[in-house]
Amino acid sequence: MAYIRRVQGWDRVLQHPLFHAVQGLRYRKLEVILTTSINKLGKAGDTVKVAPGYFRNYLMPKILAVPNIDKYRHLIAEQRKMYQPKEEVQEVKVVTKTEEDEMKEYQAAVNRLASSKLVFRKFFKVDKEIREPVTKEEIVAEVARQLFVQLSPENVRLSEPLSSMGEFEVPLRIPKSLPPPEGKPYWTLTVKIRSR
C-alpha cells in the first residue's frame, strides 16, 4: 500500500511504508565471499562484510567477490577442490654418507687442488719482491674462493710466507688413505704470484 503525498513542485510522490524502515540500509554492511586475496580485506574464500557501494562498484565488476549466498558458496567450494593443489605425502629418506662416499669426495677435492693453479695478484717493490707476503691463511681463503675446496691452515705446509713473484709448489697435508699422484711423494698445490 503506497501513500501519496503532496510536495512542492510535485503533484504526487509515491512513498512506501517500508521506505522509512530501510533508510539505515546504506549504513549496513553486505556479506560477500572473496574470490581473490585483497590486501587489508582478506584472503580468497573468506567471508567479509563490506559496504554495498564498494561491492557494487569495485568488487563485483572485477569479480573480486561474490554475494554470500548458498549458490556462490557451493561454487567457491567446488572451485577450491579443483584448483587447490593436492598435497602428496612423501616419506623423507635420510641418506647417511658412508666412508666410501666421503673418500670419493675427498679424492675429487684433492684432484681439483692438484690439477689447478692458484693465482695471486700482488703489488711488488723493486727486485720482484712483493709488499705483503702470501700467508697460509690467504692460501686457504683463496682455495675456498677460487677452487671451492675447504682447507684448514694445518693442511698447508708452508714454513714461511711467500714473498717473491713466481710459481711455487706448496706441499699439502692430506690423509695417507689418499695416495699421492704418480711421480710425486706428496700432494702439492701450485701457487702463482704475479703483479697487478
C-alpha positions as CSV (number, residue, x, y, z in Angstrom):
1,M,0.0,0.0,0.0
2,A,1.5,3.3,-1.1
3,Y,0.9,6.7,0.3
4,I,0.5,9.7,-1.9
5,R,1.9,13.0,-0.6
6,R,2.0,16.5,-1.9
7,V,5.4,18.1,-2.1
8,Q,6.5,21.4,-3.5
9,G,6.5,21.2,-7.3
10,W,5.3,17.6,-7.4
11,D,1.8,16.6,-7.7
12,R,2.2,13.1,-6.5
13,V,5.1,11.3,-4.8
14,L,4.7,7.6,-4.1
15,Q,6.1,6.5,-0.8
16,H,6.0,3.1,0.5
17,P,5.7,2.5,4.2
18,L,8.9,0.3,4.1
19,F,10.8,3.2,2.6
20,H,11.3,4.8,6.0
21,A,12.1,1.4,7.6
22,V,15.1,0.8,5.3
23,Q,16.7,4.2,5.4
24,G,19.5,2.8,7.5
25,L,20.3,0.3,4.8
26,R,23.2,2.4,3.4
27,Y,25.0,2.2,6.7
28,R,24.7,-1.6,6.8
29,K,27.4,-4.0,5.6
30,L,27.0,-6.7,3.0
31,E,28.5,-10.1,3.5
32,V,30.5,-11.3,0.5
33,I,32.8,-14.1,-0.4
34,L,36.2,-13.0,-1.8
35,T,37.3,-14.8,-4.9
36,T,40.9,-13.4,-4.7
37,S,43.0,-12.2,-1.9
38,I,42.7,-8.4,-1.3
39,N,45.2,-6.5,0.8
40,K,43.7,-5.3,4.1
41,L,40.4,-7.1,3.4
42,G,41.1,-10.8,3.4
43,K,42.2,-14.0,1.6
44,A,40.5,-15.8,-1.2
45,G,37.5,-17.7,0.1
46,D,37.0,-15.6,3.2
47,T,33.6,-14.2,4.1
48,V,33.8,-10.5,4.9
49,K,31.5,-7.6,5.4
50,V,31.8,-4.6,3.0
51,A,29.8,-1.5,2.1
52,P,27.2,-2.2,-0.6
53,G,28.7,0.6,-2.8
54,Y,32.2,-0.9,-2.5
55,F,30.9,-4.3,-3.5
56,R,28.7,-3.0,-6.3
57,N,31.2,-0.5,-7.8
58,Y,34.5,-2.2,-7.3
59,L,34.4,-5.8,-6.2
60,M,31.6,-7.2,-8.3
61,P,32.6,-5.7,-11.7
62,K,36.2,-7.1,-11.4
63,I,34.8,-10.4,-10.0
64,L,36.9,-10.0,-6.9
65,A,33.9,-11.0,-4.7
66,V,30.5,-12.7,-5.0
67,P,27.4,-12.3,-2.7
68,N,27.3,-14.6,0.2
69,I,24.5,-16.9,-0.8
70,D,24.3,-20.7,-1.0
71,K,24.8,-20.9,-4.7
72,Y,28.1,-19.0,-4.7
73,R,29.3,-20.7,-1.6
74,H,28.9,-24.0,-3.3
75,L,30.7,-22.7,-6.5
76,I,33.6,-21.4,-4.4
77,A,33.9,-24.7,-2.6
78,E,34.0,-26.7,-5.8
79,Q,36.5,-24.3,-7.4
80,R,38.8,-24.7,-4.4
81,K,38.6,-28.5,-4.8
82,M,39.6,-28.2,-8.5
83,Y,42.4,-25.6,-8.2
84,Q,43.8,-26.3,-4.8
85,P,47.0,-28.4,-5.1
86,K,46.7,-31.8,-3.6
87,E,49.3,-32.5,-1.0
88,E,51.2,-35.6,-1.7
89,V,52.7,-37.1,1.3
90,Q,56.2,-38.3,0.6
91,E,58.4,-40.1,3.0
92,V,61.7,-38.4,3.7
93,K,64.6,-40.7,3.4
94,V,67.6,-39.9,5.5
95,V,70.7,-40.7,3.5
96,T,73.8,-41.2,5.6
97,K,77.2,-40.8,4.0
98,T,79.3,-43.8,4.0
99,E,83.1,-43.7,4.4
100,E,83.3,-44.7,0.7
101,D,81.3,-41.6,-0.3
102,E,83.4,-39.4,1.8
103,M,86.6,-40.8,0.4
104,K,85.2,-40.1,-3.2
105,E,84.5,-36.5,-2.2
106,Y,88.0,-36.1,-0.7
107,Q,89.6,-37.7,-3.8
108,A,87.7,-35.3,-6.1
109,A,88.7,-32.3,-4.0
110,V,92.3,-33.3,-3.8
111,N,92.4,-34.0,-7.6
112,R,90.9,-30.5,-8.2
113,L,93.7,-29.0,-6.0
114,A,96.5,-30.9,-7.7
115,S,95.3,-30.1,-11.3
116,S,94.6,-26.4,-10.9
117,K,96.7,-23.3,-10.3
118,L,96.0,-20.7,-7.6
119,V,96.8,-17.2,-8.8
120,F,97.6,-14.2,-6.5
121,R,98.0,-10.7,-7.8
122,K,100.2,-8.5,-5.6
123,F,101.9,-5.2,-5.6
124,F,105.7,-5.5,-5.6
125,K,108.7,-3.5,-4.7
126,V,112.0,-3.3,-6.6
127,D,113.7,-6.7,-7.4
128,K,110.4,-8.5,-7.8
129,E,109.8,-8.7,-4.0
130,I,106.1,-8.3,-3.1
131,R,105.0,-5.8,-0.4
132,E,102.7,-8.1,1.5
133,P,103.8,-11.8,1.6
134,V,101.3,-14.6,0.9
135,T,100.5,-16.5,4.2
136,K,98.8,-19.8,4.9
137,E,95.6,-18.1,5.8
138,E,95.5,-16.3,2.4
139,I,96.1,-19.5,0.5
140,V,93.3,-21.3,2.4
141,A,90.9,-18.4,1.7
142,E,91.8,-18.3,-2.0
143,V,91.4,-22.1,-2.3
144,A,87.9,-21.8,-0.9
145,R,87.1,-18.8,-3.2
146,Q,88.7,-19.9,-6.4
147,L,88.5,-23.7,-6.2
148,F,85.6,-24.3,-3.9
149,V,87.6,-26.6,-1.6
150,Q,87.6,-26.2,2.2
151,L,91.0,-26.5,3.7
152,S,92.4,-25.6,7.2
153,P,95.7,-23.8,7.7
154,E,97.1,-27.1,9.2
155,N,96.7,-28.7,5.8
156,V,99.1,-26.3,4.1
157,R,102.8,-27.0,4.8
158,L,104.4,-23.5,4.4
159,S,107.4,-22.8,6.7
160,E,107.5,-19.1,5.8
161,P,105.2,-16.8,3.8
162,L,105.8,-16.5,0.0
163,S,107.5,-13.1,-0.5
164,S,108.6,-13.1,-4.2
165,M,106.9,-13.3,-7.5
166,G,106.9,-16.6,-9.5
167,E,105.3,-20.1,-9.4
168,F,105.6,-22.2,-6.3
169,E,104.7,-25.8,-5.3
170,V,103.2,-25.7,-1.8
171,P,103.0,-29.1,-0.1
172,L,99.7,-30.2,1.4
173,R,99.0,-32.4,4.4
174,I,96.4,-34.9,3.1
175,P,95.4,-38.2,4.9
176,K,97.6,-41.2,3.9
177,S,94.5,-43.0,2.8
178,L,94.6,-40.9,-0.4
179,P,97.7,-41.9,-2.3
180,P,99.7,-39.0,-3.9
181,P,99.7,-38.6,-7.7
182,E,102.2,-40.7,-9.7
183,G,105.7,-39.4,-9.7
184,K,105.3,-37.2,-6.6
185,P,105.9,-38.1,-3.0
186,Y,103.1,-35.9,-1.6
187,W,100.2,-33.7,-2.7
188,T,101.1,-30.2,-3.8
189,L,99.2,-27.0,-4.7
190,T,100.6,-24.8,-7.5
191,V,100.6,-21.1,-6.4
192,K,101.5,-18.4,-8.9
193,I,102.2,-14.9,-7.7
194,R,102.1,-12.1,-10.3
195,S,102.0,-8.4,-10.4
196,R,98.8,-6.5,-10.8
